[in-house]
Amino acid sequence: MAESAVTNRKRSSGDDAVSENDRKRKNMVARNMDPAEALALTRHEFGEHGGVNMSIEASATFTVMEPETLGRMFAGELGPDRDFFIYSRHFNPTVVNLGRHMAALEGTEAAYCTASGMAAISSVLLQLCSTGGHVVASTTLYGGTHALLTHFLPGKCNITTTFVDIADLESVESAIVEGKTNVLYFESMANPSLKVADIPELCRVGHAKGVTVVVDNTFAPMVISPARLGADVVVHSISKFISGGADIIAGAVCGPASLVNSMMDLHDGSLMLLGPTMNAKVAFELSERIPHLSLRMKEHCHRALVFATRLKKLGLKVIYPGLEDHPQHKLLKSIANREYGYGGLLCIDMGTVERANLLMAHLQNDAQFGFMAVSLGYYETLMSCSGSSTSSEMTEEEQKLAGISPGLVRMSIGYIGTLEQKWSQMEMALERFQEKEPLV
């Protein structure tokens, strides 16, 4: 059978994750479009028999019609952009489709989806840094990322990290060593302190020193678009807001096609050789959820702002970027995408871990306001005391530098029920709390 029978798609040259046409389109998206508009223009894949939903390509390996084709595929002459697939650890059609959506969401040329957010982060850093490499990173990071940079990478790979307050641009600039530093790494909205990064200025500083700027945008999909603000690479834990169901572990690397293709290189690609492969069935599930991400994010953010405003009026110490007294409120307003609000998380600083635990116990067990659980982006409110949970990998001193107090309660605000119904539950919990402790 002729080689053309292998696919019914138009072919083009190269073994890239995206074709040249896709690359041009993604560049246009990155410059001009709201993320929801960009997602709406992403190619819609129909099912094998004409179904409105795409089919799941569950195969681990793929066949060819001519024996010579395999050799050309392994030589890099034929690839996924021309509908040639070798093995699902390399590329899988269903996962590639999700990657197109993630690239559209973040306005990048390409994206590759992984088995977890930490897989995305670690693979990017390993691809960008060689042995002896150097990273400059924010002092305020997710605990797992902090542990990766503090312990694993220096111990296993001789890749060291200098932690800085990214709000101090002079300190950032001083920490970057030209010719040695490979990456400037930070979170768009920090976990759990909700400090907002000045992405345009940090990119200016990083690029002037010749480093790659990598931004974790897990806390602010739709709200902030780091690549549109100058970031080179955007990483995600898709498990959170993008999934929305607290039932999937997944991640993504969004960035230049050249980087994504290098990470999938058969000989020295970090994703290809370490193998943090996303299951095609997971990719299908996520592809069905992304179209309504914008609606979910707007409701998460709306309720977070309402609750933060009301809690602050009660005298509680509330941290939320949507409040005018937040240190980066004006910054976020200037860099955020319009109509998506200020993020779906808020923090209440209860002072001590005992007071934090008491509040959460009343919120969950008496008022049914939410669940004591880590993670975020679920339709139910999730809450945890960060210092003893998601940031517990950090020492007491490191937590202090990151702005994490012992009694900091992180809340991912859900959207189940009506807003007033959930506020009534919050009030009930606060009343129960006050029966034992002063509220402020």
C-alpha positions in Angstrom: 0.0 0.0 0.0 1.3 3.5 -0.8 2.7 5.5 2.1 -0.1 8.1 1.8 -2.6 5.5 3.0 -1.1 5.7 6.5 -2.8 9.0 7.1 -5.6 11.2 5.6 -4.0 14.4 6.8 -2.0 16.9 4.7 1.7 16.2 5.2 4.5 18.7 5.8 8.2 18.2 6.5 9.9 17.7 9.8 9.5 15.6 13.0 8.3 18.4 15.2 5.6 18.4 17.8 3.9 21.2 15.8 4.0 22.0 12.1 5.2 25.4 10.7 1.6 26.4 10.1 0.7 25.6 13.7 3.7 27.5 14.8 2.7 30.6 13.0 -0.9 30.4 14.3 0.3 29.9 17.9 2.5 33.0 17.6 -0.5 35.0 16.5 -2.5 33.6 19.4 0.3 34.5 21.9 0.3 38.1 20.7 -3.3 38.9 20.3 -5.8 36.6 22.0 -7.7 36.1 25.2 -7.2 32.5 26.3 -10.8 31.6 25.9 -10.8 32.9 22.3 -7.6 31.0 21.6 -9.1 27.7 22.9 -12.2 28.2 20.8 -10.1 28.4 17.7 -8.1 25.2 18.4 -8.7 22.4 16.0 -11.6 20.2 17.0 -11.0 16.5 16.6 -14.0 14.4 15.7 -14.4 10.8 16.6 -13.4 7.9 14.3 -16.9 7.4 13.1 -18.0 11.1 13.1 -18.7 11.5 16.7 -18.7 15.1 18.1 -16.1 14.0 20.6 -12.7 12.7 19.6 -11.8 9.0 19.8 -9.4 7.7 22.5 -6.2 6.3 20.9 -5.4 3.8 23.6 -2.7 1.9 21.7 0.8 1.7 23.1 2.4 1.1 19.7 1.5 2.0 16.1 1.7 0.2 12.8 3.0 1.3 9.4 2.1 0.0 6.0 5.6 -0.1 4.5 8.7 -1.4 6.4 10.8 1.5 5.2 8.5 3.9 7.1 9.8 2.8 10.5 13.3 3.6 9.6 12.3 7.1 8.4 10.3 7.6 11.6 13.3 6.7 13.8 15.5 8.9 11.7 13.3 11.9 12.4 12.0 12.3 8.8 8.4 11.5 9.7 6.7 12.5 12.9 3.4 13.3 14.7 2.8 16.5 12.8 2.4 14.3 9.7 0.4 11.7 11.7 3.2 9.2 12.1 3.4 7.7 15.6 5.9 5.2 16.9 5.0 4.5 20.6 2.9 6.3 23.1 5.8 7.1 25.4 7.0 9.3 22.5 3.8 10.8 21.1 0.2 9.7 21.3 -2.5 11.3 19.1 -4.9 11.9 22.0 -2.2 13.4 24.2 -1.0 15.5 21.3 -4.5 16.9 20.9 -4.6 17.9 24.6 -1.2 19.5 24.1 -2.6 21.7 21.3 -5.3 22.9 23.7 -2.7 23.7 26.4 -0.6 25.6 23.9 -3.6 27.6 22.9 -4.5 28.3 26.5 -1.0 29.7 27.3 -0.3 31.2 23.9 2.8 29.1 23.2 4.0 27.4 20.1 3.7 23.9 21.5 2.9 22.0 24.7 3.5 18.4 25.9 1.3 16.9 28.6 2.8 14.7 31.4 1.8 12.3 34.1 2.0 15.0 36.8 2.9 18.6 37.5 6.1 17.6 39.2 7.0 15.6 36.1 6.6 18.7 34.0 8.7 20.8 36.3 11.5 18.4 36.8 11.7 17.5 33.1 12.0 21.1 32.0 14.7 21.8 34.5 16.7 18.7 33.6 16.4 19.7 29.9 17.5 23.3 30.4 20.3 22.6 32.9 23.3 20.3 32.5 25.4 18.9 35.4 26.8 22.0 37.2 23.9 24.1 36.1 22.4 26.9 38.1 18.8 28.1 38.8 17.6 31.3 40.3 14.2 30.7 42.0 11.7 32.4 44.1 11.8 31.8 47.9 8.1 31.2 47.8 7.3 28.0 45.9 5.2 24.9 46.3 6.9 22.6 48.8 7.6 19.8 46.3 9.3 22.2 43.9 11.3 23.6 46.7 12.4 20.1 47.7 13.3 19.3 44.1 15.5 22.4 43.9 17.0 22.2 47.4 17.7 18.5 47.7 17.2 16.3 44.7 18.7 18.4 41.9 21.9 19.4 43.8 22.3 15.9 45.3 21.7 13.8 42.2 22.5 16.2 39.3 24.9 18.9 40.7 22.3 21.5 39.7 22.2 24.2 42.3 19.7 26.9 43.1 19.9 30.4 44.6 16.6 31.5 46.2 15.7 35.1 46.1 12.8 37.4 46.8 11.5 37.9 43.3 9.9 41.2 44.3 13.4 42.6 44.7 14.5 42.9 41.0 18.0 44.0 42.0 18.5 40.8 44.0 17.2 38.7 41.1 19.6 40.4 38.8 22.5 40.0 41.2 21.8 36.3 41.7 21.9 35.5 38.0 25.4 34.7 36.9 25.9 35.2 33.2 27.3 32.1 31.5 26.4 29.9 34.5 22.7 30.5 35.4 20.3 28.6 33.1 16.9 29.3 34.4 14.9 31.9 36.3 12.0 30.0 38.0 9.0 31.3 39.8 5.2 31.0 40.2 2.8 33.5 38.7 0.9 33.5 41.9 2.9 31.9 44.7 1.8 28.9 46.7 0.6 29.5 49.3 1.4 33.2 50.0 -0.5 34.4 46.9 2.3 36.9 46.1 2.0 38.0 42.5 5.1 38.0 40.3 5.9 41.0 38.1 6.3 38.7 35.1 7.2 41.4 32.5 9.9 42.9 34.6 11.3 39.5 35.7 11.4 38.4 32.1 13.2 41.7 31.2 15.8 41.0 33.8 16.2 37.3 32.9 16.4 37.8 29.2 19.0 40.6 29.6 21.2 38.0 31.4 20.5 35.3 28.8 18.5 32.9 30.9 15.3 31.0 30.2 12.3 32.2 32.2 10.1 29.4 33.5 6.8 30.2 35.2 4.5 27.8 37.1 1.0 29.0 36.3 -0.9 26.4 38.2 -2.7 28.9 40.5 -3.8 31.2 37.8 -4.9 29.6 34.5 -6.9 32.0 32.4 -6.3 34.8 35.0 -2.6 35.3 34.0 -0.9 34.3 30.7 2.8 34.3 31.5 4.0 33.6 27.9 2.0 36.6 26.6 3.9 38.6 29.2 7.3 37.4 28.1 7.9 34.0 29.8 9.7 31.4 27.7 8.1 28.3 29.3 4.9 27.8 31.3 4.4 24.7 33.5 1.2 23.4 35.0 -0.2 20.9 37.4 -3.3 20.2 35.3 -4.6 18.2 38.3 -5.8 21.5 39.8 -8.1 24.1 38.2 -7.8 22.7 34.6 -9.0 19.3 35.6 -11.5 20.6 38.2 -12.5 17.2 39.4 -9.8 16.3 41.9 -9.7 12.9 40.2 -6.7 13.2 37.8 -3.0 13.7 38.2 -1.4 15.4 35.2 0.9 18.2 34.1 2.0 20.2 31.1 5.0 21.9 29.6 4.1 24.9 27.3 6.8 26.7 25.4 8.7 27.0 22.2 8.4 24.1 19.7 12.2 23.8 19.7 12.2 23.1 23.5 9.3 20.6 23.4 10.8 18.8 20.5 14.2 18.6 22.3 12.5 17.2 25.4 11.0 14.5 23.2 14.2 13.7 21.3 14.8 10.0 21.0 18.4 10.3 22.1 18.6 12.9 24.9 15.1 14.2 25.5 14.2 14.4 29.2 10.5 13.6 28.6 11.3 10.8 26.1 13.9 9.0 28.2 12.5 9.5 31.7 9.1 8.6 30.5 6.5 10.6 32.6 3.9 9.7 30.0 0.3 10.8 30.2 -2.3 8.1 29.7 -4.5 8.7 26.6 -7.6 8.1 28.6 -6.6 10.9 31.0 -5.8 13.2 28.0 -9.3 12.5 26.6 -10.9 13.4 30.0 -9.0 16.6 30.2 -9.7 17.6 26.6 -13.5 17.4 27.5 -13.0 19.8 30.5 -10.9 22.5 29.1 -13.7 24.1 27.0 -15.5 25.1 30.2 -12.4 26.1 32.2 -13.1 29.8 31.6 -16.6 29.5 33.1 -15.3 27.6 36.1 -12.5 30.1 36.7 -14.8 33.1 36.7 -17.0 31.5 39.3 -14.0 30.4 41.5 -12.6 33.9 41.3 -15.9 35.7 41.9 -16.7 33.8 45.0 -13.1 34.1 46.3 -13.4 37.9 46.0 -16.8 38.0 47.8 -15.6 35.8 50.7 -12.3 37.6 51.0 -14.1 41.0 51.2 -16.6 39.8 53.8 -14.0 38.0 55.9 -11.8 41.1 56.0 -14.8 43.2 57.2 -15.1 40.8 60.1 -11.5 41.7 61.1 -9.8 38.5 60.0 -6.4 38.7 58.4 -7.2 37.8 54.9 -4.7 37.5 52.0 -6.2 37.8 48.5 -4.8 39.6 45.5 -8.3 41.0 44.7 -8.3 43.1 47.9 -7.0 46.6 47.4 -4.6 46.4 50.3 -2.8 43.3 48.9 0.8 44.4 48.0 0.5 43.3 44.4 -3.2 44.2 43.8 -2.4 46.9 41.2 0.3 44.7 39.6 -2.1 41.9 39.1 -4.8 44.2 37.8 -2.3 45.4 35.2 -1.1 42.0 34.0 -4.2 39.9 34.4 -6.6 38.9 31.5 -9.8 40.9 31.8 -13.0 39.3 33.1 -11.3 36.4 35.0 -10.9 38.1 38.4 -8.0 37.7 40.8 -7.7 34.0 41.4 -9.7 31.3 43.1 -7.7 31.0 46.3 -7.6 33.0 49.5 -5.7 32.6 52.7 -6.7 33.4 56.3 -3.9 33.8 58.8 -5.2 32.5 62.1 -1.8 33.0 63.8 -1.2 29.6 65.2 -1.6 26.1 63.8 -4.0 25.2 66.7 -6.4 28.1 65.7 -6.1 27.2 62.1 -7.0 23.6 62.8 -9.9 24.6 65.0 -11.3 26.8 62.2 -11.0 24.1 59.6 -12.6 21.5 61.8 -15.6 23.7 62.3 -15.8 24.6 58.6 -15.8 20.9 57.6 -17.4 19.0 60.4 -20.0 21.5 61.7 -20.9 23.7 58.8 -20.1 21.5 55.7 -18.4 24.5 54.1 -15.6 22.5 52.5 -13.1 19.7 52.9 -9.8 19.5 54.8 -7.7 18.4 51.9 -4.7 19.6 49.8 -5.0 20.5 46.2 -7.1 23.2 44.6 -9.5 23.9 41.8 -12.2 21.5 42.9 -15.9 22.3 42.8 -16.0 22.0 46.6 -13.9 24.3 48.8 -10.6 22.7 49.8 -8.6 23.9 52.8 -5.3 23.1 54.5 -2.9 24.6 56.9 0.0 25.1 54.5 2.9 25.1 57.0 2.1 21.5 58.1 1.0 20.2 54.8 1.9 21.4 51.3 4.9 23.4 52.5 6.1 21.0 55.2 9.1 20.1 53.1 10.5 23.6 54.0 12.2 24.4 57.3 10.7 26.8 59.7 13.2 29.5 58.6 12.4 28.8 54.9 8.7 29.1 55.6 9.2 32.4 57.4 11.2 33.7 54.4 8.4 32.5 52.1 5.8 34.4 54.1 4.1 31.2 55.5 3.0 31.6 59.0 2.2 28.6 61.2 -1.6 29.4 61.2 -1.9 30.2 57.5 -5.1 28.5 56.1 -5.1 28.1 52.3 -8.6 27.9 50.8 -9.4 27.0 47.2 -12.9 28.4 46.9 -15.4 26.0 45.2 -18.6 26.9 43.3 -21.0 24.2 44.5 -24.3 25.5 46.0 -25.2 29.1 46.0 -22.9 31.8 47.1 -25.2 32.9 50.0 -25.7 29.3 51.1 -21.9 28.8 51.4 -21.5 32.1 53.2 -24.1 31.1 55.7 -22.1 27.9 56.4 -19.0 30.1 56.8 -20.8 32.2 59.3 -21.9 29.2 61.3 -18.3 27.9 61.5 -17.1 31.3 62.7 -19.8 31.4 65.4 -18.7 27.9 66.6 -15.1 29.0 66.6 -16.0 32.1 68.7 -17.6 29.9 71.3 -14.1 28.6 72.1 -11.7 31.3 70.9 -11.8 35.0 70.1 -12.1 35.4 66.3 -9.4 38.1 66.1 
